[in-house]
Amino acid sequence: ENLANEGLALFRKFRNQVDPYSVSEPILAKLKQHFKLGVITNGNAQVEKTSLADYFEFVVSAADAGVSKPHSKIFERAAVMADVPIQKILHVGDCATSDVLGAMDAGCISVWLNMQKQPWPGGQNPHAVIHCLSELPPLLIENTNSNFGASNA
């Protein structure tokens, strides 16, 4: 048991050594001036132990929520942690199914980060599509008072 715990600790140490995209920190800094930022993740990296930790006010992991995306419960937990109605949660994700459709099914606004410029796989269109993280701040700041009209992917 002790060896397993040591192995897990070593795995987490290296798993949390992430190198964010070079544009990530300036974008998060700009967004944090206007919005409450949080993370909803199915992954096992601990965002709070990375260089990006200071940008986020909360983290909801699949392990904490007891379900993973696309289950609506994980998005509902984020709304509680953010202390906002679920309809005010805007979720940005790169997976069409678990991120975008999951968020919309839960009642959130969704933005698809489609860096590979893949065709939309079907189902309800996301509220917005971006192809690079740098497109996010102007999109959000320009649409702060709207619910994003549905767009074509």
Salt bridges, closest charged atoms under 4 A:
ASP99 OD1 - LYS69 NZ 2.63
ASP99 OD1 - HIS91 NE2 3.11
